[in-house]
Structures are given as C-alpha cells and as structure tokens.
C-alpha cells in the first residue's frame, strides 16, 4: 500500500510545475466536446460512443505531449549540467 502512496506523491510532485497547463488542456477539450455536442444536436446528427471516444484519445495525446515536453526540457537541462 505504501508503494501506491509513494507513486501518487511522485506524480503530484513531478507534475506540479505543469499542472496549470494540464488543467487548461482538460478545460479546453471539455469546451470542445460541449460545442461539438451542441453542433451535432443542431444538425440532428446521431451522437455515438465511437465519436465520444475521440475526446478521450484527444485528452491522452495532448496530456502526453505536454508531459513529454517537460521530460525533454528536464533532459536538456541535465545534459547542460553534465557537459
């Protein structure tokens, strides 16, 4: 059980510098989802789970890109320190 607590603490600590960006991305994707649902309702388009699953993929891709850019920045700084 302690491993889970340590892992969650690590994630919170590691992602703290970019937490605002991650939250903003979630907010903007949520707004995109709501606008898409409203537009689909206006044109009487059928809303399916397949189309909604694209939102989950979008969240995963965007969040992973932001987190990986943090890794890249940390690696660059580490490289500068070593050299």
N, C-alpha and C positions, 0 to 999 in steps of 0.2 A: 504493500500500500504506500510505503514511503517513496517508492520509485515514481509512482504517479504524481505525488505531490511535488517531487523534485523536477519532474518533466514539465509540469504546469508552471512551476516557478521559473524554470529556464525559458519557456516560451514567452511568458509575460515580460521577463527581463529583456529577452532578445528582441522582442517586437515592440517594446515601449517607444523607441525613437521614431518608429513609423506608424504608430497606432492611429494618429490623426489621418494619415493618408489611407490606411486600410478602411477606416470608418467612412471616410468621404467616398471611397470607391463603392462601398456597400450601399450608401445613401443614393448615389447617382445611378447605380444599377437598379435599385428599387424604384426610383423615379422613372427610369426607362421602362421597367416592367409595367408600372401603372399606366403610363402613357400608351404603351403597346396594347394593353387590355382595353383601354378606352377606345383606341382607334379600331381595334378588332370588333368591338361591340357596335360602333357606329356603322361599319360596313357589313354588319351581321355575319362576320366570319366566325367559323367554329373554333373555339379555343380548346386545344388538346394538351394532354400532358407532355407529348413529344415536343411541342413548341415551348412549353413552360420549362422543360428540362434544359433548353438552350440557355436560360438565365443562370442555372446552376453551373453550367460549363463556363459561361462568361465570368461568373464570380471566381471560380477556381483559377482560370487563366490569368485574370487581371491581378488577383492577390498573389499568385505565384510569381508573376513578373515583378511586382513591387518588392517582394521579399528577396527574389534573386538579385535584384539590383542592389539591395542592401548588402548581400553577400559579396557581390562584385566590388563594391566600394570598400568593404572591410578587407578584402583580399588585396586591393590596390594599396591601401594604407599599410597593411602588413608587409607587402613587398617593399615599400619605401623604407620601412624601418629596418628590414633585413639588409637591404643593399645600402 
